[in-house]
């Protein structure tokens, strides 16, 4: 498809982004071209927008960023047989090699050569995005475009909570950004006896209650360790989901976990974190699990099942929608933490 499109471009060397006309992507024989219906802002996009140390070390502007979206397939490559024009889709954003040992043994989500859409390649903050056909996930026809666009981050929450969780346990979610809020909903829907949401942001703690939290703890007003202990009868949380990336929160997550419990870490601390491994992991017999992406495509199937069955309700997490050219409003809300999920509409 020839011509130009409007897209959000990350420029090198400075914070922010610009809305520009750029060529519509040209697809290879194994790729599809998608007309974007909705795209959502992720914490990773905020890192790139802010041009922080992680972004400076990882991305190579100028390029189109953004990776969470839904849309309609408008063109397919000549060797593509699994996707057709007109289909309503989203996409797994980890582009894997299919040849390394993890890929060959069913662990594609930890492929050693992973490229991430909108981080290592041009992304979806645009009218069109190209994606390998192997990464396509087909959406139900009646799913709203904004809801379909947040299945990828919801997959992160599902992967974080359901890796090793069993019904009836006590769960603490540390960090109630959008994915933390989704984790609250997933834990509640999956049969957790308690879901304790922990954050410093009152706006997001209120959202956590809407998402199903049984208890909230404001770290600005309360001691998280004392309160989790009191709420769990002195035992601690069976599962702690660390979603904040703050060094203090990470150390507290290990301490608030019950003996023999689990700590699942999705967050990305900017710097190395010092922990008391002897007392907080070894002597407690903890299982600490790093969570990256989604299992391909086991987690996508779980996400789809939870949404289609009505088992999980995550609409409250979508708090703002803007035309894509008003992207600055969305990013400012994300930077201030005064939102859940922000949707951009091309």
Residue pairs with C-beta under 8 A, 6 or more apart in sequence:
1 24
1 33
1 74
1 75
1 128
2 24
3 23
3 24
4 21
4 22
4 23
4 24
5 21
5 22
5 23
5 24
5 126
5 127
5 128
6 19
6 20
6 21
6 126
6 127
6 324
6 325
6 346
7 19
7 20
7 21
7 22
7 64
7 125
7 126
7 127
8 17
8 18
8 19
8 64
8 65
8 66
8 125
8 126
8 324
8 327
8 344
9 17
9 18
9 19
9 20
9 22
9 61
9 62
9 63
9 64
10 17
10 48
10 49
10 59
10 61
10 62
10 63
10 64
10 65
11 17
11 18
11 61
11 62
12 60
12 61
12 62
13 51
13 61
14 51
15 49
15 50
15 51
16 49
16 51
16 328
17 49
17 65
17 125
17 327
17 331
19 324
19 325
19 327
22 64
22 126
24 33
24 127
24 128
25 33
25 122
25 128
25 129
25 130
26 130
27 33
27 75
27 76
27 77
27 130
28 77
29 77
29 78
29 79
29 80
30 77
30 79
30 80
30 132
30 133
30 134
31 77
31 80
31 130
31 131
31 132
31 133
32 73
32 75
32 76
32 77
32 80
32 83
32 89
32 130
32 131
32 132
32 133
32 136
33 73
33 74
33 75
33 76
33 128
33 129
33 130
34 69
34 71
34 72
34 73
34 74
34 89
34 91
34 128
34 129
34 130
34 131
35 71
35 72
35 74
35 127
35 128
36 69
36 70
36 71
36 124
36 126
36 127
36 128
36 129
36 346
37 69
37 70
37 71
37 72
37 145
37 148
37 149
37 345
37 346
38 69
38 70
38 71
38 145
38 146
38 148
38 149
38 343
38 344
38 345
39 66
39 68
39 69
39 124
39 125
39 149
39 324
39 343
39 344
39 345
39 346
40 68
40 69
40 146
40 149
40 150
40 153
40 341
40 342
40 343
40 344
41 66
41 68
41 330
41 331
41 334
41 341
41 342
41 343
41 344
42 66
42 67
42 68
42 153
42 178
43 177
43 178
43 179
43 334
44 67
44 118
44 119
45 65
45 66
45 67
45 118
45 125
45 331
45 334
46 331
46 334
46 335
47 54
47 55
48 55
48 59
48 65
48 119
49 65
49 331
50 335
52 270
53 270
54 268
54 270
58 119
59 65
59 119
59 120
63 121
63 122
63 123
64 118
64 122
64 123
64 124
64 125
64 126
64 129
65 118
65 119
65 123
65 125
66 118
66 123
66 124
66 125
66 126
66 344
67 93
67 116
67 117
67 118
67 119
67 123
67 124
67 152
68 93
68 124
68 149
68 150
68 152
68 153
69 90
69 91
69 124
69 129
69 149
70 88
70 89
70 90
70 139
70 143
70 145
70 146
70 148
70 149
70 151
71 88
71 89
71 90
71 124
71 129
71 145
72 86
72 87
72 88
72 89
73 83
73 84
73 85
73 86
73 87
73 89
73 136
74 85
74 128
75 85
76 83
76 84
76 85
76 133
77 133
80 133
82 133
82 134
82 136
83 89
83 133
83 136
83 138
87 136
87 138
88 138
88 139
88 140
88 141
88 143
88 148
89 136
89 137
89 138
89 139
90 136
90 137
90 139
90 148
90 149
90 151
90 152
91 117
91 131
91 135
91 136
91 137
91 152
92 135
92 136
92 137
92 152
92 294
92 296
92 297
92 300
93 116
93 117
93 118
93 135
93 152
93 293
94 108
94 109
94 111
94 114
94 115
94 116
94 117
94 135
94 293
94 294
94 296
95 114
95 115
95 116
95 117
95 120
95 121
95 132
95 135
96 103
96 108
96 109
96 111
96 113
96 114
96 296
97 103
97 111
97 112
97 113
97 114
98 108
98 111
98 134
100 111
100 112
100 113
101 112
102 108
102 110
102 111
102 112
103 111
108 296
109 159
109 292
109 293
109 294
109 295
109 296
109 299
110 292
114 293
115 121
117 123
117 124
117 129
117 131
117 135
118 124
118 125
122 129
122 130
123 129
125 324
125 327
125 344
126 346
127 346
137 151
137 297
137 300
137 304
139 148
139 151
140 304
140 308
143 307
146 318
146 321
146 343
147 307
147 314
147 315
147 318
149 343
150 178
150 182
150 314
150 317
150 318
150 341
150 343
151 300
151 303
151 304
151 307
152 294
153 178
153 179
153 182
153 341
154 182
154 186
154 303
154 307
154 314
155 293
155 294
155 299
155 300
155 302
155 303
156 179
156 182
156 266
156 291
156 293
156 294
157 179
157 180
157 182
157 183
157 185
157 186
158 186
158 294
158 299
158 302
158 303
158 306
159 291
159 293
159 294
159 295
159 299
160 179
160 183
160 241
160 243
160 264
160 266
160 291
161 171
161 183
161 186
161 187
161 190
161 239
161 241
161 264
162 186
162 190
162 302
163 264
163 289
163 291
164 239
164 262
164 264
164 287
164 289
165 171
165 187
165 190
165 192
165 239
165 262
167 190
167 191
167 192
168 191
168 192
168 193
169 192
169 193
169 238
169 239
170 192
170 193
170 194
170 196
170 231
170 232
170 235
170 236
170 237
170 238
170 239
170 258
171 187
171 192
171 194
171 195
171 196
171 237
171 238
171 239
171 240
171 241
172 196
172 198
172 228
172 237
172 239
172 240
172 241
172 253
172 256
173 180
173 183
173 184
173 187
173 195
173 196
173 197
173 198
173 208
173 213
173 241
173 243
174 180
174 198
174 199
174 224
174 240
174 241
174 242
174 243
174 244
174 249
174 252
174 253
175 198
175 199
175 242
175 243
175 244
175 245
175 246
175 249
175 267
176 184
176 197
176 198
176 199
176 201
176 204
176 205
176 207
176 208
176 243
177 204
177 243
177 244
177 337
178 317
178 340
178 341
179 243
179 266
180 197
180 199
180 204
180 208
180 241
180 243
180 244
181 204
181 207
181 208
181 211
181 317
181 340
182 211
182 314
182 317
183 241
183 243
184 195
184 197
184 208
184 211
184 212
184 213
185 211
185 212
185 312
185 313
185 314
185 317
186 306
186 312
187 195
187 212
187 239
187 241
188 195
188 211
188 212
188 213
188 214
189 212
189 306
189 311
189 312
192 239
194 214
194 215
194 231
194 232
194 237
195 212
195 213
195 214
195 215
196 213
196 214
196 215
196 216
196 217
196 227
196 228
196 231
196 237
197 205
197 208
197 209
197 213
197 215
197 216
197 217
198 216
198 217
198 219
198 224
198 228
198 249
199 205
199 208
199 216
199 217
199 218
199 219
199 244
200 218
200 219
200 220
201 337
202 218
203 337
203 338
203 339
204 337
204 340
205 216
205 218
207 316
207 317
207 319
207 340
208 216
209 216
210 316
211 314
211 316
211 317
215 231
217 224
217 227
217 228
219 249
224 252
224 256
225 252
225 255
225 256
228 236
228 237
228 256
229 235
229 236
229 256
232 258
235 258
236 256
236 257
236 258
236 259
236 261
237 256
237 257
237 258
237 261
238 257
238 258
238 261
238 262
239 257
239 261
239 262
239 263
239 264
240 253
240 254
240 256
240 257
240 261
240 262
240 263
240 264
241 264
241 266
242 249
242 250
242 253
242 263
242 264
242 265
242 266
242 267
243 266
243 267
244 250
244 267
245 267
245 268
245 269
245 270
246 267
246 269
247 269
247 271
247 273
247 274
250 265
250 267
250 269
250 273
250 275
251 273
251 274
251 275
251 276
251 280
253 263
253 265
254 263
254 275
254 276
254 280
254 281
254 284
254 286
254 288
255 280
257 263
257 284
257 286
259 284
259 285
260 284
260 285
260 286
261 284
261 286
261 287
262 286
262 287
262 288
262 289
263 286
263 287
263 288
263 289
264 288
264 289
264 291
265 288
265 289
265 290
265 291
266 291
275 281
280 286
281 288
294 300
294 303
305 311
306 312
307 314
316 340
317 340
317 341
318 340
318 341
318 343
319 339
319 340
319 341
319 342
320 329
320 330
320 333
320 339
320 340
320 341
320 342
320 343
321 342
321 343
321 344
321 345
322 329
322 330
322 342
322 343
322 344
322 345
323 344
323 345
324 344
324 345
324 346
327 344
330 339
330 342
330 344
331 342
333 339
333 342
334 342
